[in-house]
Amino acid sequence: MKISTFYNLSLKIKQAGRRISLILVLIMLISGSLKSQTFINPNYSLKSHETLNIIKIEARTEATLFYMSIENKIEGGTFCADKNIYITYPDGKETKLASSTGIPVCPDTYQFRTTGEKLEFVLSFPPLKKGTEWIDLIEECSDNCFSFYGICLNNDLNKRIDSAFFLAENDEPLKAMVSFLTILEDIDKNNSGIEGLLYINIIKLAKETRDDTKAGEWFRRFKISEAPRLPDYIKYLNDQGIKY
């Protein structure tokens, strides 16, 4: 009788220990997810350099890290990052670059050895403001500065945009246009930084499907929208011969 009681007590202690361990693991996982968030290949409305890409963004409690790459396309190409690089928030406030890794600070430059060579580097900023849904990344310099406008920091929205691009890339322009239109109707002011991307693709897809009337209609809607950095997007379309 005593042995049985001891065995049952030991079993209960073991089971309680497993439950506590499981709870601790769950707490650690939840707390880790609250501490940082990662955005893989986030969408953006417009960028300056064709071969410059954001691989991922890590929004940590102690810092915001941009993992980036650029591919060299010319003989004797060089690249550097100016110290004056900023995150610009929707309200216009800026946060300056804290440090960089893997890339020289101008006027020092990285000398590419061949065309097609890729350089990967990391830009570090202070932590993002809570609740930020989109940002701009802007380099202020004297020549050939880089910029990304309307970087989307919403993983669900990024997935929807990726799906629309997938349709466009697989020769389904009408379905892609419907997807972009639906996303545009669904987003709110918190996500307005990505409006430029949506409008641009709706207009381009309308032209691709030879629906000039729809392309003109959405171009005119775009011109009277409140999309951030609207003049830059209109200029981008105009430079591609799209004018209404």
C-alpha positions as protocol buffer text, in pm:
chain_id: "A"
residue {
  index: 1
  type: MET
  ca { x: 0 y: 0 z: 0 }
}
residue {
  index: 2
  type: LYS
  ca { x: 281 y: 239 z: 82 }
}
residue {
  index: 3
  type: ILE
  ca { x: 470 y: 143 z: -234 }
}
residue {
  index: 4
  type: SER
  ca { x: 162 y: 204 z: -449 }
}
residue {
  index: 5
  type: THR
  ca { x: 101 y: 543 z: -289 }
}
residue {
  index: 6
  type: PHE
  ca { x: 466 y: 640 z: -341 }
}
residue {
  index: 7
  type: TYR
  ca { x: 449 y: 529 z: -707 }
}
residue {
  index: 8
  type: ASN
  ca { x: 133 y: 732 z: -772 }
}
residue {
  index: 9
  type: LEU
  ca { x: 288 y: 1035 z: -605 }
}
residue {
  index: 10
  type: SER
  ca { x: 606 y: 1002 z: -814 }
}
residue {
  index: 11
  type: LEU
  ca { x: 399 y: 970 z: -1132 }
}
residue {
  index: 12
  type: LYS
  ca { x: 200 y: 1282 z: -1048 }
}
residue {
  index: 13
  type: ILE
  ca { x: 520 y: 1475 z: -978 }
}
residue {
  index: 14
  type: LYS
  ca { x: 666 y: 1365 z: -1312 }
}
residue {
  index: 15
  type: GLN
  ca { x: 348 y: 1460 z: -1499 }
}
residue {
  index: 16
  type: ALA
  ca { x: 338 y: 1799 z: -1324 }
}
residue {
  index: 17
  type: GLY
  ca { x: 704 y: 1850 z: -1414 }
}
residue {
  index: 18
  type: ARG
  ca { x: 633 y: 1778 z: -1781 }
}
residue {
  index: 19
  type: ARG
  ca { x: 340 y: 2025 z: -1779 }
}
residue {
  index: 20
  type: ILE
  ca { x: 558 y: 2294 z: -1620 }
}
residue {
  index: 21
  type: SER
  ca { x: 834 y: 2230 z: -1877 }
}
residue {
  index: 22
  type: LEU
  ca { x: 583 y: 2254 z: -2161 }
}
residue {
  index: 23
  type: ILE
  ca { x: 440 y: 2577 z: -2020 }
}
residue {
  index: 24
  type: LEU
  ca { x: 790 y: 2723 z: -1988 }
}
residue {
  index: 25
  type: VAL
  ca { x: 872 y: 2630 z: -2350 }
}
residue {
  index: 26
  type: LEU
  ca { x: 548 y: 2792 z: -2469 }
}
residue {
  index: 27
  type: ILE
  ca { x: 619 y: 3106 z: -2267 }
}
residue {
  index: 28
  type: MET
  ca { x: 969 y: 3124 z: -2416 }
}
residue {
  index: 29
  type: LEU
  ca { x: 834 y: 3080 z: -2770 }
}
residue {
  index: 30
  type: ILE
  ca { x: 563 y: 3344 z: -2721 }
}
residue {
  index: 31
  type: SER
  ca { x: 803 y: 3585 z: -2557 }
}
residue {
  index: 32
  type: GLY
  ca { x: 1055 y: 3533 z: -2841 }
}
residue {
  index: 33
  type: SER
  ca { x: 789 y: 3606 z: -3104 }
}
residue {
  index: 34
  type: LEU
  ca { x: 693 y: 3924 z: -2918 }
}
residue {
  index: 35
  type: LYS
  ca { x: 1053 y: 4035 z: -2900 }
}
residue {
  index: 36
  type: SER
  ca { x: 1128 y: 4012 z: -3272 }
}
residue {
  index: 37
  type: GLN
  ca { x: 956 y: 3990 z: -3607 }
}
residue {
  index: 38
  type: THR
  ca { x: 1105 y: 3901 z: -3945 }
}
residue {
  index: 39
  type: PHE
  ca { x: 991 y: 4017 z: -4289 }
}
residue {
  index: 40
  type: ILE
  ca { x: 1134 y: 3807 z: -4572 }
}
residue {
  index: 41
  type: ASN
  ca { x: 1165 y: 3988 z: -4909 }
}
residue {
  index: 42
  type: PRO
  ca { x: 915 y: 4257 z: -4806 }
}
residue {
  index: 43
  type: ASN
  ca { x: 724 y: 4436 z: -5080 }
}
residue {
  index: 44
  type: TYR
  ca { x: 774 y: 4808 z: -5143 }
}
residue {
  index: 45
  type: SER
  ca { x: 623 y: 5067 z: -5374 }
}
residue {
  index: 46
  type: LEU
  ca { x: 936 y: 5193 z: -5550 }
}
residue {
  index: 47
  type: LYS
  ca { x: 1315 y: 5160 z: -5532 }
}
residue {
  index: 48
  type: SER
  ca { x: 1600 y: 5350 z: -5691 }
}
residue {
  index: 49
  type: HIS
  ca { x: 1850 y: 5076 z: -5787 }
}
residue {
  index: 50
  type: GLU
  ca { x: 1734 y: 4785 z: -6002 }
}
residue {
  index: 51
  type: THR
  ca { x: 1968 y: 4524 z: -5851 }
}
residue {
  index: 52
  type: LEU
  ca { x: 1954 y: 4643 z: -5489 }
}
residue {
  index: 53
  type: ASN
  ca { x: 1730 y: 4418 z: -5279 }
}
residue {
  index: 54
  type: ILE
  ca { x: 1609 y: 4378 z: -4923 }
}
residue {
  index: 55
  type: ILE
  ca { x: 1661 y: 4012 z: -4835 }
}
residue {
  index: 56
  type: LYS
  ca { x: 1489 y: 4047 z: -4498 }
}
residue {
  index: 57
  type: ILE
  ca { x: 1419 y: 4286 z: -4214 }
}
residue {
  index: 58
  type: GLU
  ca { x: 1450 y: 4179 z: -3851 }
}
residue {
  index: 59
  type: ALA
  ca { x: 1257 y: 4402 z: -3611 }
}
residue {
  index: 60
  type: ARG
  ca { x: 1414 y: 4322 z: -3274 }
}
residue {
  index: 61
  type: THR
  ca { x: 1364 y: 4487 z: -2936 }
}
residue {
  index: 62
  type: GLU
  ca { x: 1722 y: 4618 z: -2939 }
}
residue {
  index: 63
  type: ALA
  ca { x: 1763 y: 4702 z: -3310 }
}
residue {
  index: 64
  type: THR
  ca { x: 1615 y: 4691 z: -3662 }
}
residue {
  index: 65
  type: LEU
  ca { x: 1834 y: 4503 z: -3909 }
}
residue {
  index: 66
  type: PHE
  ca { x: 1813 y: 4530 z: -4288 }
}
residue {
  index: 67
  type: TYR
  ca { x: 1983 y: 4238 z: -4467 }
}
residue {
  index: 68
  type: MET
  ca { x: 2052 y: 4361 z: -4819 }
}
residue {
  index: 69
  type: SER
  ca { x: 2227 y: 4265 z: -5142 }
}
residue {
  index: 70
  type: ILE
  ca { x: 2332 y: 4438 z: -5462 }
}
residue {
  index: 71
  type: GLU
  ca { x: 2445 y: 4282 z: -5789 }
}
residue {
  index: 72
  type: ASN
  ca { x: 2712 y: 4449 z: -6001 }
}
residue {
  index: 73
  type: LYS
  ca { x: 2615 y: 4504 z: -6365 }
}
residue {
  index: 74
  type: ILE
  ca { x: 2912 y: 4701 z: -6502 }
}
residue {
  index: 75
  type: GLU
  ca { x: 3286 y: 4659 z: -6551 }
}
residue {
  index: 76
  type: GLY
  ca { x: 3479 y: 4816 z: -6264 }
}
residue {
  index: 77
  type: GLY
  ca { x: 3165 y: 4877 z: -6057 }
}
residue {
  index: 78
  type: THR
  ca { x: 3188 y: 5010 z: -5703 }
}
residue {
  index: 79
  type: PHE
  ca { x: 2944 y: 5054 z: -5416 }
}
residue {
  index: 80
  type: CYS
  ca { x: 2936 y: 5213 z: -5071 }
}
residue {
  index: 81
  type: ALA
  ca { x: 2683 y: 5321 z: -4811 }
}
residue {
  index: 82
  type: ASP
  ca { x: 2672 y: 5680 z: -4694 }
}
residue {
  index: 83
  type: LYS
  ca { x: 2656 y: 5736 z: -4319 }
}
residue {
  index: 84
  type: ASN
  ca { x: 2342 y: 5944 z: -4375 }
}
residue {
  index: 85
  type: ILE
  ca { x: 2086 y: 5667 z: -4420 }
}
residue {
  index: 86
  type: TYR
  ca { x: 1746 y: 5697 z: -4255 }
}
residue {
  index: 87
  type: ILE
  ca { x: 1429 y: 5509 z: -4181 }
}
residue {
  index: 88
  type: THR
  ca { x: 1144 y: 5752 z: -4248 }
}
residue {
  index: 89
  type: TYR
  ca { x: 813 y: 5684 z: -4067 }
}
residue {
  index: 90
  type: PRO
  ca { x: 462 y: 5761 z: -4200 }
}
residue {
  index: 91
  type: ASP
  ca { x: 452 y: 6075 z: -3984 }
}
residue {
  index: 92
  type: GLY
  ca { x: 772 y: 6203 z: -4145 }
}
residue {
  index: 93
  type: LYS
  ca { x: 996 y: 6142 z: -3845 }
}
residue {
  index: 94
  type: GLU
  ca { x: 1337 y: 5988 z: -3915 }
}
residue {
  index: 95
  type: THR
  ca { x: 1570 y: 5741 z: -3745 }
}
residue {
  index: 96
  type: LYS
  ca { x: 1934 y: 5749 z: -3848 }
}
residue {
  index: 97
  type: LEU
  ca { x: 2157 y: 5451 z: -3932 }
}
residue {
  index: 98
  type: ALA
  ca { x: 2338 y: 5321 z: -3622 }
}
residue {
  index: 99
  type: SER
  ca { x: 2595 y: 5096 z: -3793 }
}
residue {
  index: 100
  type: SER
  ca { x: 2664 y: 4888 z: -4103 }
}
residue {
  index: 101
  type: THR
  ca { x: 2839 y: 4556 z: -4164 }
}
residue {
  index: 102
  type: GLY
  ca { x: 2988 y: 4417 z: -4482 }
}
residue {
  index: 103
  type: ILE
  ca { x: 2996 y: 4743 z: -4677 }
}
residue {
  index: 104
  type: PRO
  ca { x: 3237 y: 5041 z: -4677 }
}
residue {
  index: 105
  type: VAL
  ca { x: 3117 y: 5381 z: -4564 }
}
residue {
  index: 106
  type: CYS
  ca { x: 3152 y: 5642 z: -4842 }
}
residue {
  index: 107
  type: PRO
  ca { x: 3392 y: 5779 z: -4961 }
}
residue {
  index: 108
  type: ASP
  ca { x: 3555 y: 5434 z: -4918 }
}
residue {
  index: 109
  type: THR
  ca { x: 3412 y: 5192 z: -5174 }
}
residue {
  index: 110
  type: TYR
  ca { x: 3380 y: 4821 z: -5242 }
}
residue {
  index: 111
  type: GLN
  ca { x: 3539 y: 4730 z: -5576 }
}
residue {
  index: 112
  type: PHE
  ca { x: 3351 y: 4455 z: -5757 }
}
residue {
  index: 113
  type: ARG
  ca { x: 3579 y: 4202 z: -5924 }
}
residue {
  index: 114
  type: THR
  ca { x: 3336 y: 4086 z: -6193 }
}
residue {
  index: 115
  type: THR
  ca { x: 2998 y: 4167 z: -6345 }
}
residue {
  index: 116
  type: GLY
  ca { x: 2728 y: 3961 z: -6180 }
}
residue {
  index: 117
  type: GLU
  ca { x: 2907 y: 3962 z: -5844 }
}
residue {
  index: 118
  type: LYS
  ca { x: 2676 y: 4014 z: -5546 }
}
residue {
  index: 119
  type: LEU
  ca { x: 2757 y: 4202 z: -5229 }
}
residue {
  index: 120
  type: GLU
  ca { x: 2556 y: 4130 z: -4915 }
}
residue {
  index: 121
  type: PHE
  ca { x: 2555 y: 4369 z: -4620 }
}
residue {
  index: 122
  type: VAL
  ca { x: 2358 y: 4464 z: -4309 }
}
residue {
  index: 123
  type: LEU
  ca { x: 2228 y: 4805 z: -4200 }
}
residue {
  index: 124
  type: SER
  ca { x: 2139 y: 4849 z: -3834 }
}
residue {
  index: 125
  type: PHE
  ca { x: 1892 y: 5105 z: -3694 }
}
residue {
  index: 126
  type: PRO
  ca { x: 1731 y: 5166 z: -3354 }
}
residue {
  index: 127
  type: PRO
  ca { x: 1417 y: 4960 z: -3277 }
}
residue {
  index: 128
  type: LEU
  ca { x: 1108 y: 5029 z: -3485 }
}
residue {
  index: 129
  type: LYS
  ca { x: 825 y: 5226 z: -3332 }
}
residue {
  index: 130
  type: LYS
  ca { x: 548 y: 5002 z: -3206 }
}
residue {
  index: 131
  type: GLY
  ca { x: 267 y: 4940 z: -3455 }
}
residue {
  index: 132
  type: THR
  ca { x: 461 y: 5057 z: -3762 }
}
residue {
  index: 133
  type: GLU
  ca { x: 307 y: 4908 z: -4078 }
}
residue {
  index: 134
  type: TRP
  ca { x: 537 y: 5066 z: -4338 }
}
residue {
  index: 135
  type: ILE
  ca { x: 852 y: 5276 z: -4370 }
}
residue {
  index: 136
  type: ASP
  ca { x: 1084 y: 5434 z: -4627 }
}
residue {
  index: 137
  type: LEU
  ca { x: 1458 y: 5360 z: -4638 }
}
residue {
  index: 138
  type: ILE
  ca { x: 1650 y: 5660 z: -4775 }
}
residue {
  index: 139
  type: GLU
  ca { x: 2017 y: 5738 z: -4830 }
}
residue {
  index: 140
  type: GLU
  ca { x: 2109 y: 6106 z: -4837 }
}
residue {
  index: 141
  type: CYS
  ca { x: 2426 y: 6164 z: -5037 }
}
residue {
  index: 142
  type: SER
  ca { x: 2569 y: 6370 z: -5322 }
}
residue {
  index: 143
  type: ASP
  ca { x: 2542 y: 6114 z: -5603 }
}
residue {
  index: 144
  type: ASN
  ca { x: 2357 y: 5795 z: -5698 }
}
residue {
  index: 145
  type: CYS
  ca { x: 2180 y: 5761 z: -5361 }
}
residue {
  index: 146
  type: PHE
  ca { x: 1952 y: 5464 z: -5297 }
}
residue {
  index: 147
  type: SER
  ca { x: 1597 y: 5458 z: -5166 }
}
residue {
  index: 148
  type: PHE
  ca { x: 1306 y: 5224 z: -5099 }
}
residue {
  index: 149
  type: TYR
  ca { x: 961 y: 5380 z: -5063 }
}
residue {
  index: 150
  type: GLY
  ca { x: 665 y: 5218 z: -4889 }
}
residue {
  index: 151
  type: ILE
  ca { x: 831 y: 4906 z: -4745 }
}
residue {
  index: 152
  type: CYS
  ca { x: 548 y: 4684 z: -4618 }
}
residue {
  index: 153
  type: LEU
  ca { x: 588 y: 4556 z: -4260 }
}
residue {
  index: 154
  type: ASN
  ca { x: 280 y: 4338 z: -4256 }
}
residue {
  index: 155
  type: ASN
  ca { x: 345 y: 3970 z: -4331 }
}
residue {
  index: 156
  type: ASP
  ca { x: -18 y: 3887 z: -4415 }
}
residue {
  index: 157
  type: LEU
  ca { x: -38 y: 4177 z: -4660 }
}
residue {
  index: 158
  type: ASN
  ca { x: 298 y: 4079 z: -4810 }
}
residue {
  index: 159
  type: LYS
  ca { x: 167 y: 3727 z: -4873 }
}
residue {
  index: 160
  type: ARG
  ca { x: -139 y: 3865 z: -5055 }
}
residue {
  index: 161
  type: ILE
  ca { x: 79 y: 4089 z: -5272 }
}
residue {
  index: 162
  type: ASP
  ca { x: 315 y: 3799 z: -5345 }
}
residue {
  index: 163
  type: SER
  ca { x: 17 y: 3592 z: -5460 }
}
residue {
  index: 164
  type: ALA
  ca { x: -93 y: 3870 z: -5698 }
}
residue {
  index: 165
  type: PHE
  ca { x: 259 y: 3890 z: -5841 }
}
residue {
  index: 166
  type: PHE
  ca { x: 261 y: 3511 z: -5883 }
}
residue {
  index: 167
  type: LEU
  ca { x: -48 y: 3535 z: -6103 }
}
residue {
  index: 168
  type: ALA
  ca { x: 108 y: 3816 z: -6310 }
}
residue {
  index: 169
  type: GLU
  ca { x: 432 y: 3621 z: -6356 }
}
residue {
  index: 170
  type: ASN
  ca { x: 240 y: 3312 z: -6467 }
}
residue {
  index: 171
  type: ASP
  ca { x: 54 y: 3481 z: -6753 }
}
residue {
  index: 172
  type: GLU
  ca { x: -270 y: 3549 z: -6570 }
}
residue {
  index: 173
  type: PRO
  ca { x: -281 y: 3930 z: -6590 }
}
residue {
  index: 174
  type: LEU
  ca { x: -658 y: 3962 z: -6549 }
}
residue {
  index: 175
  type: LYS
  ca { x: -659 y: 3756 z: -6229 }
}
residue {
  index: 176
  type: ALA
  ca { x: -356 y: 3946 z: -6105 }
}
residue {
  index: 177
  type: MET
  ca { x: -527 y: 4280 z: -6169 }
}
residue {
  index: 178
  type: VAL
  ca { x: -834 y: 4166 z: -5975 }
}
residue {
  index: 179
  type: SER
  ca { x: -607 y: 4062 z: -5685 }
}
residue {
  index: 180
  type: PHE
  ca { x: -431 y: 4400 z: -5677 }
}
residue {
  index: 181
  type: LEU
  ca { x: -768 y: 4580 z: -5697 }
}
residue {
  index: 182
  type: THR
  ca { x: -905 y: 4373 z: -5408 }
}
residue {
  index: 183
  type: ILE
  ca { x: -599 y: 4445 z: -5193 }
}
residue {
  index: 184
  type: LEU
  ca { x: -626 y: 4817 z: -5269 }
}
residue {
  index: 185
  type: GLU
  ca { x: -992 y: 4816 z: -5161 }
}
residue {
  index: 186
  type: ASP
  ca { x: -909 y: 4628 z: -4840 }
}
residue {
  index: 187
  type: ILE
  ca { x: -612 y: 4823 z: -4705 }
}
residue {
  index: 188
  type: ASP
  ca { x: -656 y: 5108 z: -4461 }
}
residue {
  index: 189
  type: LYS
  ca { x: -455 y: 5422 z: -4391 }
}
residue {
  index: 190
  type: ASN
  ca { x: -209 y: 5224 z: -4179 }
}
residue {
  index: 191
  type: ASN
  ca { x: -92 y: 5049 z: -4497 }
}
residue {
  index: 192
  type: SER
  ca { x: -101 y: 5351 z: -4728 }
}
residue {
  index: 193
  type: GLY
  ca { x: 271 y: 5325 z: -4802 }
}
residue {
  index: 194
  type: ILE
  ca { x: 205 y: 5030 z: -5032 }
}
residue {
  index: 195
  type: GLU
  ca { x: -66 y: 5211 z: -5233 }
}
residue {
  index: 196
  type: GLY
  ca { x: 188 y: 5321 z: -5493 }
}
residue {
  index: 197
  type: LEU
  ca { x: 280 y: 4960 z: -5572 }
}
residue {
  index: 198
  type: LEU
  ca { x: -85 y: 4858 z: -5605 }
}
residue {
  index: 199
  type: TYR
  ca { x: -185 y: 5146 z: -5833 }
}
residue {
  index: 200
  type: ILE
  ca { x: 124 y: 5106 z: -6052 }
}
residue {
  index: 201
  type: ASN
  ca { x: 57 y: 4736 z: -6107 }
}
residue {
  index: 202
  type: ILE
  ca { x: -314 y: 4786 z: -6173 }
}
residue {
  index: 203
  type: ILE
  ca { x: -231 y: 5046 z: -6439 }
}
residue {
  index: 204
  type: LYS
  ca { x: 46 y: 4835 z: -6596 }
}
residue {
  index: 205
  type: LEU
  ca { x: -170 y: 4521 z: -6605 }
}
residue {
  index: 206
  type: ALA
  ca { x: -458 y: 4714 z: -6762 }
}
residue {
  index: 207
  type: LYS
  ca { x: -222 y: 4826 z: -7038 }
}
residue {
  index: 208
  type: GLU
  ca { x: -85 y: 4473 z: -7074 }
}
residue {
  index: 209
  type: THR
  ca { x: -437 y: 4343 z: -7135 }
}
residue {
  index: 210
  type: ARG
  ca { x: -493 y: 4631 z: -7382 }
}
residue {
  index: 211
  type: ASP
  ca { x: -763 y: 4788 z: -7171 }
}
residue {
  index: 212
  type: ASP
  ca { x: -652 y: 5147 z: -7222 }
}
residue {
  index: 213
  type: THR
  ca { x: -978 y: 5283 z: -7081 }
}
residue {
  index: 214
  type: LYS
  ca { x: -921 y: 5108 z: -6747 }
}
residue {
  index: 215
  type: ALA
  ca { x: -554 y: 5207 z: -6743 }
}
residue {
  index: 216
  type: GLY
  ca { x: -651 y: 5572 z: -6791 }
}
residue {
  index: 217
  type: GLU
  ca { x: -926 y: 5550 z: -6529 }
}
residue {
  index: 218
  type: TRP
  ca { x: -689 y: 5413 z: -6263 }
}
residue {
  index: 219
  type: PHE
  ca { x: -411 y: 5654 z: -6360 }
}
residue {
  index: 220
  type: ARG
  ca { x: -647 y: 5945 z: -6298 }
}
residue {
  index: 221
  type: ARG
  ca { x: -764 y: 5792 z: -5970 }
}
residue {
  index: 222
  type: PHE
  ca { x: -402 y: 5754 z: -5867 }
}
residue {
  index: 223
  type: LYS
  ca { x: -329 y: 6121 z: -5941 }
}
residue {
  index: 224
  type: ILE
  ca { x: -598 y: 6236 z: -5697 }
}
residue {
  index: 225
  type: SER
  ca { x: -522 y: 5973 z: -5432 }
}
residue {
  index: 226
  type: GLU
  ca { x: -345 y: 6046 z: -5104 }
}
residue {
  index: 227
  type: ALA
  ca { x: -72 y: 5791 z: -5164 }
}
residue {
  index: 228
  type: PRO
  ca { x: 254 y: 5900 z: -4993 }
}
residue {
  index: 229
  type: ARG
  ca { x: 523 y: 6022 z: -5236 }
}
residue {
  index: 230
  type: LEU
  ca { x: 267 y: 6041 z: -5517 }
}
residue {
  index: 231
  type: PRO
  ca { x: 480 y: 6271 z: -5743 }
}
residue {
  index: 232
  type: ASP
  ca { x: 761 y: 6010 z: -5745 }
}
residue {
  index: 233
  type: TYR
  ca { x: 522 y: 5738 z: -5860 }
}
residue {
  index: 234
  type: ILE
  ca { x: 362 y: 5952 z: -6129 }
}
residue {
  index: 235
  type: LYS
  ca { x: 709 y: 6044 z: -6257 }
}
residue {
  index: 236
  type: TYR
  ca { x: 803 y: 5674 z: -6262 }
}
residue {
  index: 237
  type: LEU
  ca { x: 497 y: 5596 z: -6478 }
}
residue {
  index: 238
  type: ASN
  ca { x: 561 y: 5897 z: -6703 }
}
residue {
  index: 239
  type: ASP
  ca { x: 923 y: 5789 z: -6753 }
}
residue {
  index: 240
  type: GLN
  ca { x: 788 y: 5458 z: -6881 }
}
residue {
  index: 241
  type: GLY
  ca { x: 567 y: 5639 z: -7132 }
}
residue {
  index: 242
  type: ILE
  ca { x: 247 y: 5599 z: -6928 }
}
residue {
  index: 243
  type: LYS
  ca { x: 62 y: 5930 z: -6932 }
}
residue {
  index: 244
  type: TYR
  ca { x: -308 y: 6017 z: -6922 }
}
